[in-house]
Amino acid sequence: MEQNITKNYENRRYNYTYPTAPQYPYNNTQSTYKHNIQSPPSYNIASLPPPPIIDRSQLFEEFCDEYEISRKFVEKIAMLSDFNIVFIIDDSGSMKTPLDNNSKFETRWDELKNIVKISIRLATIFNKNGIDLQFLNRKGHENVKSYNNVEHLFNPAPFGRTPLTEKFNQVIRKYTPLSKQVLVVIATDGIPTNKYGYPDIKEFRDALIEKNHSKFYVSFLACSDQKEDIGYLNKLDKKVPNVDTIDDYISELREVRKKQGRNFSYTIGDHVVRLLLGPICKEMDQLDEKKLILKCHIL
C-alpha cells in the first residue's frame, strides 16, 4: 500500500502515468515498463499562394476585340454588374429546325448554343457568380462561369414541349427574395404551351404583366424568323415594361441596317450585348427602330 502511494506521488510529481488498462499481474517487483513519450510530430504547413488576380479590364478588352463590339456599346456593358442573370432556354423539339443558307449554323439549336457561349463569357467579366441556366425540358445549372462546364447539357438533341409559363413563374418565385435586380433572358422559337401541350399565350402574358417591373427585366431572343411562331413576342415588347425582343442575328442585322444605314457595323458580339442590355437600356431596344442615340438609364 505504501509503495503504491509513493508511486502515485511520483506520478503526480513528474506528470508521469503508468498504464492502467489492461491490468497485468503484478509480482511486487519494480516494473520495467517504459513509456515512449514523444512530442507530436511537427508539420511544416506551406502557406497556399494567393489566388491569381483577375484583370477584368483586360478580359473585357480582349472580349471586345475578339467579337468586334461597337465602341458605342462598350461603356454601357458595365450595367450588367447590377444584375443576376438567368437564361431560360427553350429546348423543345422545334429547336432542331434547320436554318437557311445565310447562317453558318445548321439548326436553331446550334445558333443558340453560340449565343449562350458568348453571353457566359461576357457576363462573367462583370459578375463573378456567373449566370444561371434554366431549360424547359432538362436539368439546368447555376453559377455558370464557363461554357465548357455546361456544354454537355446541350449535347442531347432538343425534345418535348414549350412549358415556358411554368418555368418563368418558377424563376420569378426563386429570385424574388434576392436583393439584386434580375435579368431574365428567354430564348424561344415558339408559342408557350401548358402541361397538356395546348397554347397558353394569355397565361404567359399575365405572368409577365404581374412581375415586379423594377426588379425583373426580361429579354427575348426569337430563335425563328416565322411570324406565326414568335409574333406574340413583339406584342409583349410593346405592352409590358422593361421587356425587349430581338430576332435571330441575320434577321436583326437586316432590320438594324434599315434604320442605321447599310454600312452600320452590327456583329454577333453586338447582337449579344443588345440581347443582354435591351430591356435595361431602351436605346438599345430601339436600335432597329430609329437612329442610334445612347442615353441609357435604369428605370
C-alpha distance (Angstrom), angle and dihedral (degrees) to the residues before:
residue distance angle dihedral
M1 . . .
E2 3.79 . .
Q3 3.79 89.8 .
N4 3.80 90.6 53.9
I5 3.81 92.0 50.5
T6 3.80 90.3 51.3
K7 3.76 90.8 49.6
N8 3.80 91.2 49.8
Y9 3.78 90.4 52.0
E10 3.78 91.8 49.8
N11 3.75 89.2 49.3
R12 3.77 91.3 54.6
R13 3.81 93.3 41.5
Y14 3.76 94.9 54.3
N15 3.79 97.2 28.0
Y16 3.76 88.7 -117.8
T17 3.79 123.1 144.2
Y18 3.75 127.2 -165.3
P19 3.75 118.0 -141.3
T20 3.78 113.2 -92.6
A21 3.78 101.1 -175.3
P22 2.86 131.5 88.1
Q23 3.81 96.8 27.8
Y24 3.80 113.4 -133.0
P25 3.82 126.0 -165.9
Y26 3.79 111.1 -87.4
N27 3.85 118.2 -146.9
N28 3.81 99.7 -170.3
T29 3.76 89.9 -102.3
Q30 3.76 124.9 121.0
S31 3.75 111.0 -87.1
T32 3.75 115.6 -113.8
Y33 3.80 92.3 -164.3
K34 3.76 110.8 124.8
H35 3.77 128.0 -170.6
N36 3.71 118.9 -134.5
I37 3.79 95.6 -142.6
Q38 3.76 112.3 -173.3
S39 3.74 134.9 173.0
P40 3.79 116.6 -110.7
P41 3.77 111.5 -87.6
S42 3.75 113.8 -93.8
Y43 3.75 118.7 -121.3
N44 3.75 125.3 -156.2
I45 3.78 100.5 -148.0
A46 3.76 108.1 -162.4
S47 3.75 111.7 -140.6
L48 3.80 112.6 -117.8
P49 3.78 115.7 -114.6
P50 3.79 114.3 -107.5
P51 3.81 115.3 -98.0
P52 3.77 113.4 -92.4
I53 3.77 114.8 -91.5
I54 3.78 109.8 -115.1
D55 3.76 112.6 -138.2
R56 3.79 97.6 -147.5
S57 3.77 93.0 179.9
Q58 3.79 89.3 59.0
L59 3.82 91.6 47.0
F60 3.78 89.6 51.0
E61 3.79 92.6 48.8
E62 3.80 90.7 50.2
F63 3.80 90.9 48.8
C64 3.80 93.1 50.3
D65 3.79 91.9 48.2
E66 3.81 94.5 47.2
Y67 3.80 95.3 47.9
E68 3.81 95.4 33.3
I69 3.79 94.7 -124.6
S70 3.78 112.6 -164.9
R71 3.80 112.9 -109.1
K72 3.79 86.3 -133.0
F73 3.81 88.0 69.4
V74 3.79 101.8 37.4
E75 3.80 99.5 84.6
K76 3.81 91.3 51.7
I77 3.80 98.2 54.2
A78 3.81 94.1 79.3
M79 3.81 87.2 72.3
L80 3.81 86.6 80.9
S81 3.81 90.1 74.8
D82 3.82 88.5 74.0
F83 3.81 93.0 61.9
N84 3.76 144.0 69.7
I85 3.80 104.8 -135.3
V86 3.80 122.3 -143.6
F87 3.80 125.7 -179.8
I88 3.81 119.1 -155.3
I89 3.78 105.9 -163.8
D90 3.78 124.4 -161.0
D91 3.80 105.4 -138.6
S92 3.81 95.6 169.3
G93 3.79 121.2 138.6
S94 3.81 94.9 -96.2
M95 3.81 90.3 67.0
K96 3.81 86.6 78.8
T97 3.82 89.0 70.1
P98 3.84 111.6 127.5
L99 3.80 119.1 -115.2
D100 3.79 125.1 -130.0
N101 3.79 123.9 -96.5
N102 3.81 94.1 -92.2
S103 3.80 91.5 73.5
K104 3.79 126.5 75.6
F105 3.81 89.3 -144.4
E106 3.79 124.2 82.5
T107 3.81 99.7 -144.2
R108 3.79 141.5 15.3
W109 3.80 87.6 -106.2
D110 3.80 92.6 56.0
E111 3.79 91.9 50.6
L112 3.80 91.7 48.0
K113 3.81 92.0 52.1
N114 3.78 89.5 56.9
I115 3.82 91.5 50.2
V116 3.80 91.3 50.3
K117 3.80 91.5 48.0
I118 3.81 92.4 54.0
S119 3.80 91.9 43.0
I120 3.80 93.1 54.0
R121 3.77 91.8 50.9
L122 3.80 92.7 49.7
A123 3.80 97.2 42.5
T124 3.80 94.6 50.4
I125 3.79 91.2 57.6
F126 3.79 88.9 66.6
N127 3.79 101.1 26.0
K128 3.80 116.8 49.1
N129 3.81 90.4 -165.0
G130 3.78 91.6 63.1
I131 3.79 122.8 -146.2
D132 3.79 133.8 -59.2
L133 3.80 121.1 -121.7
Q134 3.79 121.0 -151.7
F135 3.80 123.1 -179.0
L136 3.79 129.3 -163.5
N137 3.81 96.5 -134.1
R138 3.80 107.9 17.4
K139 3.78 140.2 45.2
G140 3.79 117.4 -74.9
H141 3.79 134.0 -150.8
E142 3.81 133.9 -129.8
N143 3.81 131.5 -142.6
V144 3.78 93.9 18.1
K145 3.79 110.3 -174.3
S146 3.78 100.4 166.4
Y147 3.78 132.2 32.8
N148 3.79 88.8 -141.1
N149 3.81 89.1 67.0
V150 3.80 93.2 57.1
E151 3.79 102.9 29.6
H152 3.80 89.7 105.7
L153 3.81 89.6 63.3
F154 3.80 89.0 65.5
N155 3.80 95.9 48.4
P156 3.82 98.3 86.8
A157 3.79 110.6 80.4
P158 3.81 116.4 -106.5
F159 3.80 114.2 -89.2
G160 3.78 142.6 162.2
R161 3.79 135.9 33.4
T162 3.81 134.4 -48.6
P163 3.84 108.5 -99.9
L164 3.79 91.5 169.2
T165 3.81 97.6 146.0
E166 3.79 92.8 54.8
K167 3.80 93.5 48.3
F168 3.80 93.4 45.3
N169 3.81 91.4 52.8
Q170 3.81 89.9 49.7
V171 3.80 90.5 54.2
I172 3.81 92.4 48.1
R173 3.81 91.7 51.7
K174 3.79 93.1 46.5
Y175 3.80 98.2 48.6
T176 3.80 100.8 35.8
P177 3.86 93.9 87.6
L178 3.83 92.6 52.8
S179 3.78 118.8 97.8
K180 3.81 99.7 -135.1
Q181 3.76 124.7 80.3
V182 3.79 115.2 -104.2
L183 3.78 130.0 -131.8
V184 3.81 110.3 -158.3
V185 3.80 113.8 -164.7
I186 3.80 112.5 -164.9
A187 3.80 117.8 -166.9
T188 3.80 111.8 -169.2
D189 3.79 141.0 147.7
G190 3.77 101.8 -161.6
I191 3.77 153.5 26.7
P192 3.83 117.1 -59.6
T193 3.79 115.6 -110.0
N194 3.80 134.7 -160.5
K195 3.79 125.4 -124.0
Y196 3.82 90.1 -81.3
G197 3.80 92.8 54.5
Y198 3.80 96.6 -107.6
P199 3.83 121.2 132.3
D200 3.81 114.9 -96.4
I201 3.80 104.3 -179.6
K202 3.80 91.6 142.9
E203 3.81 93.0 55.2
F204 3.78 90.5 48.1
R205 3.80 92.5 48.5
D206 3.81 90.1 49.9
A207 3.81 90.6 51.6
L208 3.81 90.0 53.1
I209 3.79 93.1 47.3
E210 3.81 92.5 49.3
K211 3.81 95.4 50.8
N212 3.80 120.5 108.3
H213 3.80 97.9 -96.7
S214 3.80 94.8 -162.0
K215 3.82 91.2 54.1
F216 3.81 105.5 34.2
Y217 3.80 122.3 54.9
V218 3.80 115.8 -175.5
S219 3.79 127.5 -156.6
F220 3.81 121.3 -173.4
L221 3.78 123.7 -154.9
A222 3.79 107.7 -161.9
C223 3.80 104.7 -147.6
S224 3.79 93.1 -166.3
D225 3.78 138.3 59.6
Q226 3.81 92.6 -149.6
K227 3.80 110.4 109.3
E228 3.79 92.3 -154.5
D229 3.81 88.3 60.6
I230 3.78 102.3 44.9
G231 3.80 106.5 13.9
Y232 3.80 90.6 108.1
L233 3.82 90.2 62.9
N234 3.79 93.2 63.9
K235 3.80 89.6 52.8
L236 3.81 90.8 52.6
D237 3.79 88.9 49.7
K238 3.81 89.9 60.8
K239 3.81 98.7 42.0
V240 3.81 107.3 39.7
P241 3.84 123.3 65.2
N242 3.80 118.8 -116.5
V243 3.80 94.0 12.1
D244 3.80 124.3 125.2
T245 3.79 133.8 179.7
I246 3.79 128.6 -161.1
D247 3.79 128.1 179.8
D248 3.78 129.2 -128.1
Y249 3.80 113.5 -63.6
I250 3.83 98.9 -98.3
S251 3.80 93.4 47.7
E252 3.79 92.6 45.0
L253 3.80 92.4 48.6
R254 3.80 90.0 58.4
E255 3.81 92.7 47.7
V256 3.81 94.4 47.3
R257 3.80 93.2 50.4
K258 3.78 91.1 50.3
K259 3.80 88.4 63.9
Q260 3.81 102.9 28.5
G261 3.80 99.7 37.5
R262 3.78 132.3 -90.4
N263 3.81 92.7 -90.8
F264 3.79 92.9 54.0
S265 3.81 110.9 125.9
Y266 3.80 112.3 -124.1
T267 3.80 112.7 163.7
I268 3.79 129.6 -179.2
G269 3.80 85.6 -102.9
D270 3.81 90.4 56.4
H271 3.79 87.9 49.1
V272 3.81 91.5 56.3
V273 3.81 92.3 46.3
R274 3.77 89.5 51.5
L275 3.80 91.3 47.6
L276 3.80 90.2 56.2
L277 3.80 98.0 39.8
G278 3.81 101.5 35.8
P279 3.83 98.6 96.3
I280 3.81 91.8 38.3
C281 3.80 98.4 47.1
K282 3.80 112.0 38.0
E283 3.79 92.1 -164.2
M284 3.80 86.8 65.1
D285 3.78 88.9 50.5
Q286 3.79 90.9 54.0
L287 3.80 96.2 48.9
D288 3.81 90.2 108.9
E289 3.82 92.7 42.3
K290 3.81 107.1 51.5
K291 3.81 143.3 -4.4
L292 3.78 115.4 -56.8
I293 3.82 117.2 -93.0
L294 3.80 113.5 157.2
K295 3.81 116.2 -154.1
C296 3.78 102.2 138.6
H297 3.76 124.6 -175.7
I298 3.78 135.6 159.5
L299 3.77 112.6 -113.1
